[in-house]
Amino acid sequence: MIRKPVVFWNMDSVIKLTEIISRYHYEAELLCGEVAVNARSLLDVVAVHKFQTVELCIYSDSCEDLLKELDLYMERYRLEKQPMIC
């Protein structure tokens, strides 16, 4: 199992994430605290996309192809969580 924090910046990013994950055969969920939703379901992802901390949980040990496509979501999370240095 692989867990990665992700962030959404608009509704298009939510739609694109579900489209990307749906192309692969990995089981995937989005975790928000105690809530877990199907990452392939647009309705489920829309329900949790506003939460501050969202983790993508992929039930596979080898899914580099999917992670590479989703790198923008993880990179954006890293950029938003970095402290601002002036």
C-alpha positions, 0 to 999 in steps of 0.5 A: 500500500502506498499513501501520498498527500495530494491537493486540488486547486480547482474542480478541473483538477478533481475531474482529471484525478478521477479520470487518471485513476480510472485508467488504471486497475489499482484500487485507490481511495482518498482518505480525509481523517476518518473518511475514506472514499473511492478515488474513481468516483467523481461524486465521492472525490467532489465531496472531500476535495475541500478538506485541507489534508487529503491522502491518496491510498493506492493498494499496490506496492508497484504503481510507479506509472500511476504515481508519475501521472499524479506527480503534479497533485503531490508536487502542488501539495509540497509547494503549498505546505512549504513555509514562505521564505522572504 
